[in-house]
């Protein structure tokens, strides 16, 4: 892949190598080729591109434009929409701390969480991550809610299509993850992200987003053309080697989460990644597709043997995600003090 032009190399000469990721064409009739490419990507790095996914570039541009309109609002307006205990709404800069061992402060990014819309009077709304979304007033950003709801639905279909290829790559039935208790009633979270123009400095512990692996099943990431995302293919290496993932217009960057690593008994890997700021503003849109609250994540039959017994105890999806969010986000009570 041609190396994109960016001033990032000058900012970080020690981190100027690029990762070479496989590209999966979702629309390809050659399903075996897609399975083979995806399987290799999941064994190697846990990251790959997905193209021809069915979401038009025109609509993607609109989603990014609407995201920018929100983040351009005055802070006083954004704080009225501060995230709630269901993880819906606005997250200010430094709200999230993903790598406490290396970061001096939290992440230098702001975000906005949107999930599956469940009315408040629905019994399902009692579960973590379910409930009504927090929406900006319609007259503040016209069409914003309609755009985000449409994107949430379309991204979910792409995610489910990717999950079917992952199932085949794990020697499972293609519809394995489609079951009601898995992606039939998913915890699906859309997160708009804006990285301010602060320059990251790993030596001083300043990051756009600290090093972490994602919590759930898979993440679909759409980015603008500003470089920033890095992956570390071997988290146990010393020193760790970080590679940039080049933005690819019209593609999703897809990565596996920790739940899939548990399911696959570490055969497929959730990979450490982080974001370095280089002085430019950067926008991205992450879509986290995770199984339903009651889904029991335990070692798949095709991923264990006498020589490779299960490495993790079974865990309920909702409880696991709740704990991971609690570990990485600022306690909401601290905002009330201010």
The 8 nearest C-alpha neighbors of each residue, nearest first, counted from 0:
[[1, 2, 19, 245, 3, 20, 17, 18],
 [2, 0, 3, 245, 4, 17, 19, 247],
 [1, 3, 0, 4, 245, 17, 5, 16],
 [4, 2, 1, 5, 245, 246, 226, 224],
 [3, 5, 2, 6, 7, 226, 8, 1],
 [6, 4, 7, 3, 8, 226, 225, 9],
 [5, 7, 9, 8, 10, 4, 277, 226],
 [6, 8, 10, 5, 9, 277, 11, 226],
 [9, 7, 12, 11, 15, 10, 6, 5],
 [8, 10, 7, 11, 6, 12, 5, 15],
 [9, 11, 7, 8, 12, 277, 6, 198],
 [10, 12, 8, 13, 14, 9, 7, 15],
 [13, 11, 8, 14, 15, 9, 10, 7],
 [14, 12, 11, 15, 8, 16, 10, 241],
 [13, 15, 11, 12, 16, 241, 242, 8],
 [14, 16, 8, 12, 13, 11, 17, 243],
 [17, 15, 242, 14, 243, 18, 241, 13],
 [18, 16, 243, 242, 244, 19, 15, 245],
 [17, 19, 242, 244, 243, 20, 16, 245],
 [18, 20, 17, 21, 0, 244, 245, 47],
 [21, 19, 47, 18, 22, 48, 46, 40],
 [22, 20, 47, 40, 48, 36, 23, 19],
 [21, 23, 48, 49, 47, 20, 24, 50],
 [24, 22, 49, 33, 48, 25, 50, 21],
 [23, 25, 50, 27, 26, 51, 49, 22],
 [26, 24, 52, 27, 51, 23, 50, 49],
 [25, 27, 24, 51, 28, 52, 53, 50],
 [26, 28, 29, 24, 25, 30, 33, 51],
 [29, 27, 30, 26, 25, 31, 33, 32],
 [30, 28, 27, 32, 31, 33, 26, 34],
 [29, 31, 33, 32, 28, 34, 27, 164],
 [32, 30, 34, 33, 29, 35, 36, 28],
 [31, 33, 35, 30, 34, 29, 36, 37],
 [34, 32, 30, 36, 31, 35, 23, 37],
 [35, 33, 31, 37, 32, 168, 36, 164],
 [34, 36, 32, 38, 33, 37, 31, 39],
 [37, 35, 33, 39, 38, 34, 32, 40],
 [36, 38, 40, 34, 39, 35, 33, 41],
 [39, 37, 41, 35, 168, 40, 36, 34],
 [38, 40, 42, 36, 37, 41, 43, 35],
 [41, 39, 37, 43, 38, 42, 44, 45],
 [42, 40, 45, 38, 267, 39, 43, 44],
 [41, 43, 39, 267, 40, 38, 44, 45],
 [44, 42, 40, 41, 39, 45, 232, 268],
 [43, 45, 46, 232, 40, 41, 42, 270],
 [44, 46, 41, 268, 255, 254, 269, 270],
 [47, 45, 254, 44, 253, 40, 41, 20],
 [48, 46, 21, 20, 253, 252, 22, 40],
 [49, 47, 22, 252, 251, 253, 23, 250],
 [48, 50, 23, 251, 250, 22, 24, 252],
 [51, 49, 250, 24, 52, 23, 25, 48],
 [52, 50, 53, 24, 26, 25, 49, 250],
 [53, 51, 50, 25, 54, 157, 26, 49],
 [52, 54, 51, 55, 157, 26, 153, 50],
 [55, 53, 52, 56, 153, 58, 59, 51],
 [56, 54, 57, 58, 53, 59, 249, 52],
 [55, 57, 59, 58, 60, 249, 54, 248],
 [56, 58, 60, 55, 59, 61, 54, 62],
 [57, 59, 61, 55, 60, 56, 62, 54],
 [60, 58, 56, 62, 61, 57, 63, 55],
 [61, 59, 63, 57, 58, 62, 56, 64],
 [60, 62, 64, 58, 59, 63, 65, 57],
 [63, 61, 59, 65, 64, 60, 66, 58],
 [62, 64, 66, 60, 61, 65, 67, 59],
 [65, 63, 61, 67, 66, 62, 60, 68],
 [64, 66, 68, 62, 67, 63, 61, 143],
 [65, 67, 63, 69, 64, 68, 62, 191],
 [66, 68, 70, 64, 69, 65, 71, 63],
 [69, 67, 65, 71, 66, 70, 64, 72],
 [68, 70, 66, 67, 71, 72, 65, 140],
 [69, 71, 67, 72, 68, 66, 193, 77],
 [72, 70, 68, 69, 67, 73, 74, 66],
 [71, 73, 70, 69, 74, 76, 77, 68],
 [74, 72, 75, 76, 77, 71, 70, 78],
 [73, 75, 77, 76, 78, 72, 70, 71],
 [74, 76, 78, 73, 77, 79, 72, 80],
 [77, 75, 79, 74, 73, 78, 72, 80],
 [76, 78, 74, 79, 80, 75, 73, 89],
 [77, 79, 81, 80, 75, 76, 74, 89],
 [80, 78, 76, 77, 81, 75, 89, 74],
 [79, 81, 78, 77, 88, 89, 82, 133],
 [82, 80, 89, 78, 88, 79, 90, 83],
 [83, 81, 88, 89, 87, 86, 90, 80],
 [82, 84, 85, 86, 87, 81, 88, 331],
 [83, 85, 86, 82, 87, 331, 127, 128],
 [86, 84, 128, 83, 87, 127, 129, 130],
 [87, 85, 83, 84, 82, 128, 112, 88],
 [88, 86, 112, 82, 113, 85, 83, 132],
 [87, 89, 82, 112, 111, 133, 81, 80],
 [88, 90, 111, 81, 82, 80, 110, 91],
 [89, 91, 110, 109, 111, 94, 82, 81],
 [92, 90, 109, 94, 93, 89, 110, 108],
 [91, 93, 109, 108, 107, 94, 106, 90],
 [94, 92, 105, 106, 95, 107, 91, 104],
 [95, 93, 329, 91, 92, 328, 90, 105],
 [94, 96, 328, 105, 93, 327, 106, 97],
 [97, 95, 105, 327, 106, 98, 99, 328],
 [98, 96, 209, 327, 211, 95, 99, 210],
 [97, 99, 209, 100, 210, 102, 101, 96],
 [100, 98, 102, 101, 96, 97, 103, 105],
 [99, 101, 98, 102, 103, 97, 204, 209],
 [102, 100, 99, 204, 98, 103, 209, 201],
 [103, 101, 204, 99, 104, 98, 205, 100],
 [102, 104, 204, 205, 101, 105, 203, 99],
 [105, 103, 102, 93, 106, 205, 96, 204],
 [104, 106, 93, 96, 95, 94, 107, 102],
 [107, 105, 208, 93, 207, 108, 95, 96],
 [108, 106, 207, 92, 93, 194, 206, 105],
 [109, 107, 194, 92, 106, 193, 207, 195],
 [110, 108, 92, 91, 193, 90, 192, 194],
 [111, 109, 192, 90, 191, 89, 193, 190],
 [110, 112, 89, 191, 88, 190, 90, 113],
 [111, 113, 190, 87, 88, 189, 86, 89],
 [114, 112, 189, 87, 188, 132, 190, 88],
 [115, 113, 188, 187, 189, 116, 132, 112],
 [114, 116, 187, 117, 129, 186, 188, 113],
 [117, 115, 131, 132, 130, 114, 118, 129],
 [116, 118, 130, 131, 124, 129, 115, 119],
 [119, 117, 131, 121, 120, 130, 116, 124],
 [118, 120, 121, 124, 130, 131, 117, 122],
 [119, 121, 118, 122, 124, 117, 123, 130],
 [120, 122, 123, 118, 124, 119, 117, 125],
 [123, 121, 124, 125, 120, 119, 126, 118],
 [124, 122, 121, 125, 126, 129, 117, 130],
 [123, 125, 130, 129, 122, 126, 121, 119],
 [126, 124, 123, 122, 127, 129, 130, 121],
 [125, 127, 124, 129, 123, 128, 292, 130],
 [126, 128, 129, 85, 125, 317, 321, 124],
 [127, 129, 85, 86, 126, 186, 130, 114],
 [130, 128, 124, 127, 126, 117, 115, 85],
 [131, 129, 124, 117, 119, 118, 116, 132],
 [132, 130, 117, 116, 118, 119, 133, 129],
 [133, 131, 87, 116, 113, 134, 130, 114],
 [132, 134, 88, 87, 131, 80, 135, 113],
 [133, 135, 132, 136, 144, 88, 80, 137],
 [136, 134, 137, 139, 133, 140, 80, 144],
 [135, 137, 139, 138, 134, 140, 141, 144],
 [136, 138, 141, 139, 140, 135, 142, 143],
 [139, 137, 141, 136, 140, 135, 142, 143],
 [138, 140, 136, 137, 141, 135, 69, 72],
 [141, 139, 138, 137, 143, 142, 136, 135],
 [142, 140, 137, 138, 143, 139, 144, 136],
 [143, 141, 145, 144, 146, 140, 137, 65],
 [144, 142, 146, 141, 145, 140, 65, 147],
 [143, 145, 147, 146, 142, 148, 134, 137],
 [146, 144, 148, 142, 143, 147, 149, 150],
 [147, 145, 143, 149, 144, 148, 142, 150],
 [146, 148, 150, 144, 149, 145, 151, 143],
 [149, 147, 151, 145, 150, 146, 144, 152],
 [150, 148, 152, 146, 147, 151, 145, 153],
 [149, 151, 147, 153, 152, 148, 154, 146],
 [152, 150, 148, 154, 149, 153, 147, 155],
 [153, 151, 155, 149, 150, 154, 148, 156],
 [152, 154, 150, 156, 155, 151, 149, 157],
 [155, 153, 157, 151, 156, 152, 150, 158],
 [154, 156, 158, 152, 153, 157, 159, 151],
 [155, 157, 159, 153, 158, 154, 160, 152],
 [158, 156, 154, 160, 155, 159, 52, 161],
 [159, 157, 155, 161, 160, 156, 154, 162],
 [158, 160, 162, 156, 161, 157, 155, 163],
 [159, 161, 157, 163, 158, 162, 156, 164],
 [160, 162, 158, 164, 159, 163, 165, 157],
 [163, 161, 165, 159, 164, 160, 166, 158],
 [164, 162, 173, 166, 160, 165, 161, 174],
 [163, 165, 167, 161, 166, 162, 34, 168],
 [164, 166, 162, 168, 163, 167, 161, 169],
 [167, 165, 171, 163, 169, 164, 173, 168],
 [166, 168, 170, 164, 171, 169, 173, 165],
 [167, 169, 165, 38, 166, 34, 170, 164],
 [168, 170, 166, 167, 171, 165, 301, 263],
 [171, 169, 167, 168, 166, 301, 172, 173],
 [172, 170, 166, 167, 169, 173, 175, 168],
 [173, 171, 175, 174, 167, 166, 170, 163],
 [172, 174, 163, 167, 166, 175, 171, 164],
 [173, 175, 177, 172, 176, 163, 178, 166],
 [176, 174, 172, 177, 173, 166, 178, 171],
 [175, 177, 178, 174, 181, 182, 162, 163],
 [178, 176, 174, 182, 175, 183, 181, 179],
 [177, 179, 181, 183, 176, 180, 182, 175],
 [183, 180, 178, 181, 184, 182, 177, 291],
 [181, 179, 294, 178, 291, 183, 184, 182],
 [180, 182, 290, 291, 178, 179, 183, 176],
 [181, 183, 185, 290, 177, 184, 176, 179],
 [179, 182, 184, 178, 181, 177, 185, 180],
 [185, 183, 182, 291, 179, 180, 181, 186],
 [186, 184, 291, 182, 290, 187, 289, 183],
 [185, 187, 289, 291, 290, 288, 188, 128],
 [188, 186, 288, 185, 287, 114, 289, 115],
 [189, 187, 114, 287, 113, 286, 190, 186],
 [190, 188, 286, 113, 112, 285, 114, 287],
 [189, 191, 112, 285, 111, 284, 286, 113],
 [190, 192, 284, 111, 110, 283, 285, 66],
 [193, 191, 110, 283, 282, 284, 109, 190],
 [194, 192, 282, 109, 108, 281, 110, 195],
 [195, 193, 108, 281, 280, 282, 107, 207],
 [194, 196, 280, 197, 108, 193, 107, 281],
 [195, 197, 278, 280, 279, 198, 194, 276],
 [196, 198, 278, 195, 276, 199, 277, 107],
 [197, 199, 277, 278, 276, 196, 200, 275],
 [200, 198, 206, 276, 205, 275, 197, 207],
 [199, 201, 205, 203, 202, 204, 206, 198],
 [202, 200, 204, 203, 205, 199, 206, 101],
 [201, 203, 200, 204, 205, 101, 199, 102],
 [204, 202, 201, 200, 205, 103, 102, 199],
 [203, 205, 102, 201, 103, 101, 202, 200],
 [206, 204, 200, 199, 203, 201, 102, 103],
 [207, 205, 199, 208, 275, 209, 106, 107],
 [206, 208, 107, 274, 275, 106, 276, 108],
 [209, 207, 106, 274, 206, 273, 107, 210],
 [210, 208, 98, 97, 273, 206, 211, 106],
 [209, 211, 273, 272, 98, 271, 97, 208],
 [212, 210, 271, 272, 97, 209, 273, 213],
 [211, 213, 271, 270, 269, 272, 214, 256],
 [214, 212, 256, 215, 257, 211, 269, 255],
 [213, 215, 257, 256, 258, 212, 320, 323],
 [214, 216, 256, 258, 289, 257, 213, 217],
 [215, 217, 256, 289, 259, 258, 255, 288],
 [218, 216, 255, 256, 288, 254, 215, 287],
 [217, 219, 287, 254, 286, 253, 288, 220],
 [220, 218, 253, 286, 285, 251, 252, 287],
 [219, 221, 285, 252, 251, 284, 253, 218],
 [220, 222, 284, 251, 283, 285, 252, 219],
 [223, 221, 283, 282, 284, 220, 224, 246],
 [222, 224, 225, 282, 283, 281, 246, 221],
 [223, 225, 246, 226, 222, 248, 247, 281],
 [226, 224, 223, 281, 227, 246, 279, 5],
 [225, 227, 224, 228, 245, 246, 5, 7],
 [226, 228, 275, 274, 276, 229, 225, 243],
 [229, 227, 274, 244, 243, 273, 226, 275],
 [230, 228, 243, 242, 273, 272, 244, 241],
 [229, 231, 272, 242, 241, 271, 232, 243],
 [232, 230, 241, 271, 233, 240, 234, 272],
 [231, 233, 44, 230, 270, 234, 271, 43],
 [232, 234, 235, 236, 231, 239, 240, 270],
 [233, 235, 236, 231, 232, 271, 239, 270],
 [234, 236, 233, 237, 239, 238, 232, 231],
 [237, 235, 239, 233, 238, 234, 240, 232],
 [238, 236, 239, 235, 240, 234, 233, 231],
 [237, 239, 236, 240, 235, 234, 241, 233],
 [240, 238, 236, 237, 241, 234, 231, 233],
 [239, 241, 231, 238, 242, 236, 233, 232],
 [242, 240, 231, 230, 229, 14, 239, 243],
 [243, 241, 17, 229, 16, 18, 230, 231],
 [242, 244, 229, 17, 228, 18, 245, 16],
 [243, 245, 18, 229, 228, 17, 246, 242],
 [244, 246, 243, 247, 226, 3, 17, 2],
 [247, 245, 224, 248, 244, 222, 226, 223],
 [248, 246, 250, 245, 249, 224, 251, 48],
 [249, 247, 250, 246, 224, 223, 222, 251],
 [248, 250, 56, 247, 50, 251, 51, 55],
 [251, 249, 50, 49, 248, 247, 48, 252],
 [250, 252, 49, 221, 220, 48, 219, 253],
 [251, 253, 48, 220, 47, 219, 250, 49],
 [254, 252, 219, 47, 218, 46, 48, 251],
 [255, 253, 46, 218, 45, 217, 47, 256],
 [254, 256, 217, 269, 45, 216, 259, 218],
 [255, 257, 213, 215, 216, 269, 214, 217],
 [256, 258, 260, 214, 269, 259, 215, 213],
 [259, 257, 215, 261, 216, 260, 256, 262],
 [258, 260, 262, 216, 261, 257, 256, 263],
 [259, 261, 265, 257, 268, 263, 258, 267],
 [262, 260, 264, 258, 259, 263, 265, 257],
 [263, 261, 298, 259, 297, 260, 264, 299],
 [262, 264, 260, 266, 265, 261, 302, 267],
 [263, 265, 261, 266, 262, 298, 260, 302],
 [266, 264, 260, 267, 263, 268, 261, 262],
 [267, 265, 263, 264, 268, 42, 260, 302],
 [268, 266, 41, 265, 42, 260, 263, 45],
 [269, 267, 260, 45, 265, 270, 41, 266],
 [268, 270, 256, 255, 257, 45, 260, 212],
 [269, 271, 212, 45, 268, 232, 272, 44],
 [270, 272, 212, 211, 231, 230, 210, 234],
 [273, 271, 230, 210, 229, 211, 231, 212],
 [272, 274, 210, 209, 208, 229, 228, 211],
 [275, 273, 228, 208, 207, 227, 229, 206],
 [274, 276, 227, 207, 199, 206, 277, 228],
 [277, 275, 198, 199, 207, 278, 227, 197],
 [276, 278, 198, 279, 7, 10, 199, 275],
 [279, 277, 196, 198, 197, 276, 280, 195],
 [280, 278, 196, 277, 281, 276, 195, 225],
 [279, 281, 196, 195, 194, 278, 282, 193],
 [280, 282, 194, 193, 225, 279, 223, 283],
 [283, 281, 193, 192, 223, 222, 194, 280],
 [282, 284, 222, 192, 221, 223, 191, 285],
 [283, 285, 191, 221, 220, 190, 192, 222],
 [286, 284, 220, 190, 219, 189, 287, 221],
 [285, 287, 189, 219, 218, 188, 190, 220],
 [286, 288, 218, 188, 187, 217, 289, 189],
 [289, 287, 187, 217, 216, 218, 286, 186],
 [288, 290, 216, 186, 215, 185, 187, 287],
 [291, 289, 181, 185, 182, 186, 294, 316],
 [290, 292, 185, 181, 184, 294, 186, 180],
 [293, 291, 317, 316, 294, 290, 315, 186],
 [292, 294, 291, 315, 316, 295, 317, 180],
 [295, 293, 180, 291, 316, 315, 292, 181],
 [296, 294, 315, 314, 297, 293, 316, 313],
 [295, 297, 314, 313, 262, 315, 294, 316],
 [298, 296, 313, 262, 295, 299, 314, 312],
 [297, 299, 262, 264, 309, 263, 261, 300],
 [298, 300, 302, 301, 262, 263, 297, 303],
 [301, 299, 302, 303, 298, 304, 263, 171],
 [300, 302, 299, 303, 170, 169, 171, 263],
 [303, 301, 299, 300, 263, 264, 298, 304],
 [304, 302, 307, 308, 300, 301, 309, 299],
 [303, 305, 307, 306, 308, 302, 301, 309],
 [304, 306, 307, 308, 303, 309, 302, 300],
 [305, 307, 304, 308, 303, 309, 302, 310],
 [306, 308, 304, 303, 305, 309, 302, 310],
 [307, 309, 303, 304, 305, 306, 310, 264],
 [310, 308, 311, 298, 264, 303, 307, 312],
 [309, 311, 264, 308, 312, 261, 265, 298],
 [312, 310, 309, 261, 313, 264, 297, 298],
 [311, 313, 314, 297, 310, 309, 298, 296],
 [314, 312, 297, 296, 295, 311, 315, 298],
 [315, 313, 296, 295, 316, 312, 319, 297],
 [316, 314, 295, 318, 294, 317, 293, 296],
 [315, 317, 292, 319, 294, 318, 320, 293],
 [318, 316, 292, 320, 319, 315, 321, 293],
 [319, 317, 321, 315, 320, 316, 322, 292],
 [318, 320, 316, 322, 317, 321, 315, 323],
 [321, 319, 323, 317, 322, 318, 316, 324],
 [322, 320, 318, 324, 319, 323, 317, 325],
 [321, 323, 325, 319, 320, 324, 326, 318],
 [322, 324, 320, 326, 325, 321, 319, 327],
 [325, 323, 321, 327, 326, 322, 328, 320],
 [324, 326, 322, 323, 327, 328, 321, 330],
 [325, 327, 323, 324, 328, 322, 329, 96],
 [326, 328, 96, 324, 97, 325, 95, 323],
 [329, 327, 95, 325, 94, 324, 326, 96],
 [328, 330, 94, 331, 95, 327, 333, 96],
 [329, 331, 332, 333, 328, 325, 334, 94],
 [332, 330, 333, 334, 329, 335, 83, 84],
 [333, 331, 335, 334, 330, 336, 329, 337],
 [332, 334, 336, 331, 335, 330, 337, 329],
 [335, 333, 337, 336, 332, 331, 330, 329],
 [336, 334, 332, 337, 333, 331, 330, 81],
 [337, 335, 333, 334, 332, 331, 330, 329],
 [336, 334, 335, 333, 332, 331, 78, 330]]
